[in-house]
Structure formats: structure tokens, C-alpha cells
Amino acid sequence: MIPAIAATSSSSSASSIERAATVHMVFFWTYIVVLVLAAILTFLVWHSGNKLQDAIRTDAEVKIATSNAVAENARRDAALANESTAKLSLRIEEEARKRAEAENALLQLQQRLQPRRLPRETFLNALRDKPKGSVVILYQNEDPEAWWFAIDIAAQLNAAGWTAKNPEPLRPSANRPDMPSVFSMGSSFSVGGVYGGRGVSFAAREVDSPPFTRSTPFSALATALDVSGFGLSTFRDESLPENSFRIIVGPRP
């Protein structure tokens, strides 16, 4: 009886060991499978992570390249805009310069076209309280502007207390070759070999040299014409009486 119980106990122990070994093997291989799956999943996660990083890096590089291209285009456009602005500024300056030159040329033309006039106050002040004389005024024949200017000179001299006859046209004379009818020589004219810059000359019996400091009618008249803006062109004419003068108004330069 007892041996039978022992055999039964021994058989039961062997079965328990086998079951435990079987369970252990199941768990062991399950663990191995889990490890393998974990390794596979780890590799897959690592690989997908690398792909994600590569995709992010590629996208960032594309965006950076795009931004750089946009920035370069913006810099190029800014440079072109600055160049265009500089060219426009230069063109505006050039147009302003041309306009100023045209306006100045127009002003000079208008001044040249205006009839000559003596500045009344300046001329009269220069003759005030100075010795006086008489004047014969001749003007370029068939020159309306010269005639008008000669009339103005006569009026101003008479207003200053001088004696000035009505202007007469200048005509050549066989016995006065020093008084031609046409004086114009560029911007000046000559009388007796002397050139005048504003088309006015005058003759006197005695001619002083500048500065005209002597208290004589000649010095007074020469100074008055000079301060009035008409350059002096004088010549001697001994046939004229003392303190008598001849003013010759030539064509406007």
C-alpha cells in the first residue's frame, strides 16, 4: 500500500515539475518574442524618427532657400529701385538745370529786347549840384530803339538842368569821316577808334581820364553815364565849344 502511495506521490511531483517547466518555457519564449518585437518596434521608431527629422530638415532647408531667394529678390528689387530713384533724381536735377538755363536765357532775351533807359534817380543824383553844359544828341538813323533812348537821355538831361536839344539822326558826312552811320561791331560800336559797350559814346572838347574827380561838366556827365550802367566811350572833338558835348546813341548791342 505504502509503495503505491510513494509511486503516486513521485508521479505527481514529476507532473508538477513538468507543468512548471512548461509554463516557464511559455513565459520565456513569450519574453523572447516580446524582446524581439520590442527591438523591432524600437528600430522602427528610430527609423521613422530619422525619416521625420530628415523630412523636417529638408522642409526647413527648402523654406530657408525660399526665404533666401525672396530676400535676394527683395535686395535686387531694392537695388533697382535705388538705381531708378538715383536716375530719376539726376533727371530731375538735369531738367531743373535746363529749365533754369532756359529761364535765364529768356530773361536775358527779354532784357535785350527791352529798350534802353537811363535809371532816372541814379542819373539825376549823379548830376545834382554839378557843373552843367549843353548837349547835342545824335542817334543811329532808322533805329527806333536808338531814337527812343536818345529822347530819354535828352529828357533826363533837361530835367537835371542841362541844355539838350531834340535828338537828330546820325548821317555820314564827307567832312566828318569819324562819324559813320553804322557802329555795330559785335557787342560794341566804335567812334573815332574808341569802343563802347552799351552803344553810347560822347565827344567833348577836352576829355578827362577816370576817375573823374574834376569839377567839370565833362566829369559830371561821364560819371552820371558810368553809374547808370553805360560804359564810357569818349573821344575828343576840338570843334565843339567849351562845356558843349555831343552824345551819340548807336544801335543796341
C-alpha positions, 0 to 999 in steps of 0.5 A: 500500500505504502509503495503505491502511495510513494509511486503516486506521490513521485508521479505527481511531483514529476507532473508538477515539475513538468507543468512548471517547466512548461509554463516557464518555457511559455513565459520565456519564449513569450519574453523572447518574442516580446524582446524581439518585437520590442527591438523591432518596434524600437528600430522602427521608431528610430527609423521613422524618427530619422525619416521625420527629422530628415523630412523636417530638415529638408522642409526647413532647408527648402523654406530657408532657400525660399526665404533666401531667394525672396530676400535676394529678390527683395535686395535686387528689387531694392537695388533697382529701385535705388538705381531708378530713384538715383536716375530719376533724381539726376533727371530731375536735377538735369531738367531743373538745370535746363529749365533754369538755363532756359529761364535765364536765357529768356530773361536775358532775351527779354532784357535785350529786347527791352529798350534802353533807359537811363535809371532816372534817380541814379542819373539825376543824383549823379548830376545834382549840384554839378557843373552843367553844359549843353548837349547835342544828341545824335542817334543811329538813323532808322533805329527806333530803339536808338531814337527812343533812348536818345529822347530819354537821355535828352529828357533826363538831361533837361530835367537835371538842368542841362541844355539838350536839344531834340535828338537828330539822326546820325548821317555820314558826312564827307567832312566828318569821316569819324562819324559813320552811320553804322557802329555795330561791331559785335557787342560794341560800336566804335567812334573815332577808334574808341569802343563802347559797350552799351552803344553810347559814346560822347565827344567833348572838347577836352576829355578827362581820364577816370576817375573823374574827380574834376569839377567839370561838366565833362566829369559830371556827365561821364560819371552820371553815364558810368553809374547808370550802367553805360560804359564810357566811350569818349573821344575828343572833338576840338570843334565843339565849344567849351562845356558843349558835348555831343552824345551819340546813341548807336544801335543796341548791342 
